[in-house]
Amino acid sequence: MSTILFSVVIPTHNRGALALRAVESVLKSKTSSMEIIVVEDQTSSAEEWLLEHIKSGNIKYFCREDGNNGASETRNLGVELSSGKFILFLDDDDILLPEYLEYLPEVFQTNDVSWGFCDQISNGKSTKIRMSNSGFLQSQNFKKFKARLGAGFWIKRSLFLEMGGLDVNLTIDEDTDLCCRLLTRGYIPYYSRMVGINYSRNDGEIRLTNSTEKNVAMACYLRTLEKNFDPLKPVKGGRDFLLHRTHKFICETGNFSYLRALDKFQKSKIISVIFFLRVLKLCVKNFLHPSNPRN
């Protein structure tokens, strides 16, 4: 039986310097009974940067070379190769604060928990507080139950594998899909009211989940909606949340052909009103400020 309490899984792609920084942020913790697993997607450029830690046994390094690049498959492989009871995901360009790692064992050992996340610092500012204290999340706002995998997100390894891991067909939004599936099964997240991650993003950097293609993003939003709409029926606000954000994205990107894809979904009265007002606002805006005015 494994004596490792949790495994930190770090996916990376051609960013050895950042992966090294992420690894060293984990190693600053005094926490024992953990392992660090780095999985590089389709390249091995990070291996040279991490060589010292690989040789010393501080980390386990693996390289995926199956030709199917993507963050979901890379993270899934990291979990399969891990041996901890819990999995903590860390993006290669983020920094894990040692206090969070030292706090988690108490959470795991004193509560009947299945998954959870924490607060983050983004661009020097702390993210919005979801609840005043640490504990099982209680809120009427479904959005508060959705967390990015970079938000100090952790989950029981056995549960993650039982659910089939992350959806490899989602190049983005795989975290929303996972949260929805967990909630429909009745698993309530444990929220840690503390900053555990320094979340950093630079526009233009190549990332595993980098996708600025509007059609790709739209396809992922629709897949998450279609997969989870029926199962989310008993979860308050879940259906409305997915419908609202998908409709908003369609309107913001201007690809109105996708609106027909939403016709088949049953909508609450409030969502129907929001949809109507949003489209009306766009029509008025386009009428008053046409994009291609005639001379």
N, C-alpha and C positions, 0 to 999 in steps of 0.2 A: 504493500500500500504506500502511495506517495506521501512523503513528509513535506513536500513543497506546498505552502499555503496558497501562493498565487504566482502566476506567470505574467510578466510584462511583455506584450507582443508589439513589436515596432515594425511596421511595413515601410519599405523605402524603395526608391527608384532613382539611381544615378545621382545621389546626393549624399556622398560619404561624409562630408564635413558636418552637415546637419544631423545625420544619423549618429555620428560620434558625440555631438553635443547632447542629443537626446539620451543616449546611453549613459553618458557621464552624469547627467542630471539624476538618473535613477540610482546610480552608484553612490551618490552623495548621501543617500539614506542609510541609516543604521539598521534598517530592517533585515532580519534574517529570514530564512525559509521562503526565499523567492528565487526566481530565475528570470533572466532576460533573454528573449528570443527575437532576433532580427531576421526578417525575411526580405530579401531583395528581389524585385520583380524584373526578370528578363535581363538583368545586367549584374555584373559582379564588381562594379567600381567601388562600392563601399567597403569591400573586404580589406583593401589596403589600408583604409583609414581605421578600420576596427581590428586590425591584425594583432595588436598588442593585447587587447582585451580577449580576443579569441584564443590566443595562445595561453593566456593566464587562466582561462576557464571562467572569466567573468560573464561571458555571454555565449549563446549558441547562435551560430550564423548559418543561414541556409539561403540558397539561390534558386529561384524558380526559373526554369528555362524551357517551359512547355509551349511557349509561343502565345499563350492566352493571358495577355497582360490585364491587370485590373486590381484595384484595391481590395475588393471583396474576396477574390480567390486568394490573394496574398495573405490577408488576415485569416481566412479559413484555414490555410495551410499552417500558419503560425499556431493556431489553436490545436490543430491535429498533432503537431509536433511537441506541444507543451505537456507538462505533467502536473501543473498546479491545480488545486481544487477550484480556484477562481482565476479568471482572466482579466487583466487590465490592459486596455488598448491605449497606445500612445503614438501619435503621429510623429514622423521623423523631424518635423520642423517645430515641434512644441517642446516645452521644458516642464518636466514633472517636479513639483516642489517636494522636498524630502519630508516635510511635515505631514503631507497627505499619505505617503507610503507608510509612515510610522503610525498613523491613525487607523488605517484600514484593518489591520489584524484584529483590533478590538471590535470593530464593526462586524467582521466575519464571524468571530468567535462568540459574541454575546447576543447576536440577533439572528433570527431565522430569515435570512435575506437571500434573494435570488439575483438581483441586479441593482445597479445604482450609479450615481454620478455626483459631481460636485460643482462648485462655482469656479470661474476662470477669470484670469486677467487677460483682456484683449486690448492691444494698443494703449496699455497703461491704465485702462479702466476696468473695474470689476464688473462682471456681468450682473444682470438683474437678479435679485434675490427671489427664489421660488417659494420659500417658506422661512419663517422667523427662526426656527430651530432645526437641528438635524433630526432625522427620523423618517418613517415611511411617509412618502409624499401624500399630502391631502390638499386637494384643490378642486374647484369647479371649472377651472380653465384647462382644457385638454392640452393646450400648447405647452403647459408647464411639465407635462409628462414626457415630452419629446426631447431627447438629448442627442447631441452629436457624439460620435465615437471618440472625438478628441476632447470631450468634456470630462476627463477623468472617468470614463465609462468602464464599468467592470460588470462581470456576469459569471455565474457558476458555469464552469466548463461543461459539466454534464448536461445542463439545460441548453447551452448554446449548441452542443452537438445533437441533442435530441430534436431541436427545432430545425436542424439542417443548416445551421450557420447563416451567413449573410447571403442574400440573393445575388448570385454572380451575374445575373442579367441586368442589374442596376449599376451603372457606372457612377451615378450619384444617387443620393436619397436612400441608400441602403440602411442608414441609421434610422431614418423615420420608419421604414418598413419593419425593421427589427423591433422598435419600440411598440409599434401597433400590434405586432404578433404577440409580444409579451403581454401587453395589456388585455388583449382578447382572451388570453389564457388565464387571466386573473392574477398575474404577477405584478405587484405594486413595487415601484422602485424605492430604494432607500436614498434619500437626499442628504448629502453632507454639506452642512452650512459652513463651508470653509473654502478658501481658494486653494486648489490643488494643481492647477495647470496654468502656465504662462503660454497663452494661445497666440501664435504669431503667424501672419500670412503676408506674403509679398506678391503683389499682382505680377503676372508674367512668368512666375517660376513654374517649372514643370513639376506637377504633382501627380500622384496616382489617381486622385479624384478630380483632377483638373479637367473641366469640360465646359467651354463657353459656347458650344453649339446649342442654339436655342431648341432645335428639333430634338437633339439628344436629351436635353434636360426635360423637355415636354414629354417625351416618351417615357422617361423614368417616373415623372410625376403621375402620369396616367396609369402606369403599371402598379405603382404603390396604391393608387386609388382603387383600381379594379380588383386587386388582390385582397384588400382589407375592408372594402365597403360593407359587404355582408357580415363578416365576422365582427365588425365594430358596432353592430346594431345595439347590443346591450351596454356599450361603453358611452357614457354621456359625453356629447360634444365631439366624438371621434369622427363621425361621418361629416358633420358640418365643417370641421377643421380641414379635412382633406379636400372637400369640395371647394371651400372658400379659397384656399391657397392655390389650387389648380386653376380656378376661374380667374383669379387675380393675375397669375403668371401669364395666362393666355392673353388677357387684355393688355398687360404691360408690354408684352413682346409683339403684339399686333397680329398674331397669327390666328385670326378668328375662325379659320376652317376647323380648328380643334374644338370649338364650342359645341359642335354637333356630338362630339364624343361624350359630352356630359348629359345629353338628353335622356339617356337610359337610366340615370340614377335618380331615385326618389329624393326629393328635396324638402326640407322643412320650410315653413312659411317664411321664416326670417332669412334663410338662405336665398329663397326665390326673390324676395324683396331686394336683398343686397345685389344679386345678379342683375336685376332689372335696373337698379339705380346706377350701378357701375357702367353698364353698357350705355345707358342714357347720358351719363356724364361724358363718356368718350364721344358719343355722337354730337353732343353740343360743342365739345371742344374742337372736334374736327370741322364742324360747320363754321365756327367762329375763327379758327386758325387752320385753314386748309394747308396741308403739307406741300401741295403743288398749285399755288394760286395762279390763275390765268392772268395774262397781261391785259 
